[in-house]
Amino acid sequence: MKPITALMICLMVSTIGYSQSSPTPRKGNFSETMTAVLKDFTFNYKNIAGDLVLSQGEIDNYASNIELEGSESCMITRYHSALDTTASWQAVMGHYDEYDKAAKAYSTFYRNLNNVKIRLIDGSILFLKGNYESPKEELQFVTSALHLQTGDDRYKNLKVELELLYEMNGWLININVVTKEDDSKVRPDWMGKND
């Protein structure tokens, strides 16, 4: 009888310990995490959205349950709009004091993004490809945009942006996964009257 009692106590302790642990975001390697984010794009990031972090004006920011390795933070943003119900996902990849280090990291992140691929249920593989925008120190903002190479309508508005931007005391790198809708679909009717 004692072995069963000991087993029951161990199971109860491990269950209680598991249920009381905080939901720490999962960190996987770069490609695995980006693949998970891109797959959840079609679900508007509902499967990877964590707790509400900030609700301000027209947006709500949620923690992402998955984070890119090496990122400072990952967020999902939802907008309060009847016309645009899409969400976006952003990873803050780092702050850099020196331009040379920021430019090198930007190039590395672009190479990593350019190697991301998704295997769909039907076995087909989609690749993330784009045009590299070379950083220049005199530019305060540089963006390289990538898209999934597919005719699948679910991904036609997907856009992955790698940003390098200058802030007051240094450089910031972000990765944004956004929906790029045609402006005519998301702007109010009254804005299109003068076209």
C-alpha positions in Angstrom: 0.0 0.0 0.0 2.9 2.4 0.7 4.3 2.5 -2.9 0.8 3.5 -4.2 0.5 6.2 -1.6 4.0 7.5 -2.4 3.1 7.5 -6.1 -0.1 9.4 -5.5 1.7 12.0 -3.4 4.4 12.5 -6.1 1.7 12.9 -8.7 -0.2 15.5 -6.6 3.0 17.5 -5.8 4.1 17.6 -9.5 0.5 18.5 -10.6 0.3 21.3 -8.1 3.8 22.5 -8.9 3.0 22.5 -12.6 -0.3 24.4 -12.2 1.3 27.1 -10.0 4.2 27.7 -12.4 4.0 31.0 -14.3 3.3 30.7 -18.1 6.9 31.4 -19.3 7.1 32.0 -23.1 8.6 29.1 -25.0 11.9 29.9 -26.7 12.9 27.8 -29.6 15.5 28.3 -32.3 15.0 31.1 -34.7 13.6 29.1 -37.6 11.3 27.0 -35.5 9.8 30.0 -33.7 9.3 32.0 -36.9 7.6 29.0 -38.5 5.2 28.8 -35.5 4.4 32.5 -35.8 3.8 32.3 -39.5 1.6 29.2 -39.2 -0.5 31.0 -36.5 -0.8 34.1 -38.8 -3.8 32.4 -40.5 -5.5 32.2 -37.0 -4.6 35.9 -36.3 -2.1 34.7 -33.6 -4.9 33.4 -31.3 -3.0 30.2 -30.5 0.2 32.1 -29.4 -1.4 35.1 -27.6 -0.6 35.3 -23.9 -1.9 37.8 -21.3 -3.0 41.3 -22.0 0.0 43.6 -21.3 -1.3 47.0 -22.3 -4.6 48.4 -23.5 -4.2 51.9 -24.8 -6.4 53.9 -27.1 -7.1 51.9 -30.2 -4.7 49.0 -29.5 -4.3 46.0 -27.1 -0.9 44.5 -26.7 -0.6 40.9 -25.6 2.5 38.9 -24.6 3.5 36.3 -27.1 3.6 32.7 -25.7 6.6 32.0 -28.0 9.7 34.2 -28.3 12.5 34.3 -30.7 15.8 33.2 -29.3 17.8 36.3 -28.3 14.8 38.7 -28.5 14.2 41.3 -25.8 10.4 40.9 -26.1 7.7 39.6 -28.4 4.2 41.1 -28.6 1.0 40.7 -30.4 -1.0 43.8 -31.2 -4.7 43.9 -31.9 -6.5 46.9 -33.1 -10.0 48.2 -32.1 -11.4 48.5 -35.6 -14.4 47.1 -37.3 -12.7 47.5 -40.7 -9.3 46.0 -39.8 -9.5 43.0 -37.4 -6.0 41.7 -38.2 -3.3 41.5 -35.6 0.5 41.9 -35.8 3.4 40.2 -34.1 6.6 42.0 -33.2 9.9 40.9 -31.8 12.3 43.5 -30.4 15.6 41.9 -31.4 18.0 44.3 -29.7 19.3 47.7 -28.9 22.8 48.6 -30.1 25.1 51.5 -29.1 27.3 51.1 -32.2 26.1 51.2 -35.8 28.5 48.6 -37.0 27.2 46.0 -34.5 23.6 46.9 -35.4 24.3 46.6 -39.1 26.0 43.2 -38.7 23.1 41.9 -36.6 20.5 43.2 -39.1 22.3 41.3 -41.9 22.4 38.1 -39.8 18.7 38.4 -38.9 17.9 38.9 -42.6 19.8 35.7 -43.5 17.9 33.8 -40.8 14.6 35.1 -42.0 15.4 34.3 -45.6 16.0 30.6 -44.6 12.6 30.2 -42.9 10.3 27.6 -44.4 6.8 26.2 -43.5 5.6 22.7 -44.2 1.9 22.7 -44.7 -0.5 19.8 -43.9 -0.6 18.8 -47.6 3.2 18.4 -47.5 4.0 21.5 -49.6 6.8 23.8 -48.4 6.6 27.6 -48.4 9.7 29.7 -48.3 10.1 33.2 -46.9 11.9 35.4 -49.4 12.5 39.0 -50.0 14.7 41.9 -51.1 17.5 42.9 -48.8 17.7 46.6 -48.1 21.3 47.5 -47.3 21.7 49.5 -44.1 23.6 52.8 -44.3 24.6 54.8 -41.3 23.3 58.0 -42.7 19.8 56.5 -43.0 17.8 56.6 -39.8 15.4 53.8 -40.9 15.9 50.8 -43.1 13.4 48.0 -43.8 13.7 44.7 -45.7 10.4 43.1 -46.5 9.9 39.4 -47.0 6.8 37.4 -48.2 6.0 33.7 -48.3 6.4 32.4 -51.9 2.9 31.0 -52.5 -0.4 31.4 -54.3 -2.2 30.4 -51.1 -4.8 33.2 -50.4 -4.4 32.8 -46.7 -0.9 34.2 -47.0 -1.3 36.8 -49.8 -1.3 39.8 -47.4 1.5 38.5 -45.1 4.5 40.7 -44.8 7.6 40.2 -42.6 9.5 43.4 -42.0 13.0 43.5 -40.6 13.7 47.1 -39.3 16.8 48.8 -38.3 16.1 52.2 -36.9 17.9 55.0 -35.1 16.7 56.0 -31.6 18.1 58.8 -29.4 21.2 56.9 -28.2 21.6 54.0 -30.6 20.0 51.5 -33.0 17.0 49.2 -32.6 16.2 46.1 -34.6 12.6 44.8 -34.9 11.0 41.9 -36.7 7.3 42.6 -37.6 4.9 40.1 -39.0 2.0 42.1 -40.3 -1.0 42.0 -42.7 -0.7 44.5 -45.6 -4.2 45.1 -46.7 -5.2 47.3 -49.6 -5.8 50.8 -48.0 -9.2 51.0 -49.6 -10.3 47.9 -47.6 -9.3 49.4 -44.2 -10.0 53.1 -44.5 -13.4 54.5 -43.7 -15.8 55.1 -46.6 -15.6 58.9 -46.1 -11.9 58.9 -46.8 -12.4 57.4 -50.3 -14.9 60.1 -51.6 -12.2 62.3 -53.1 -10.4 59.6 -55.2 
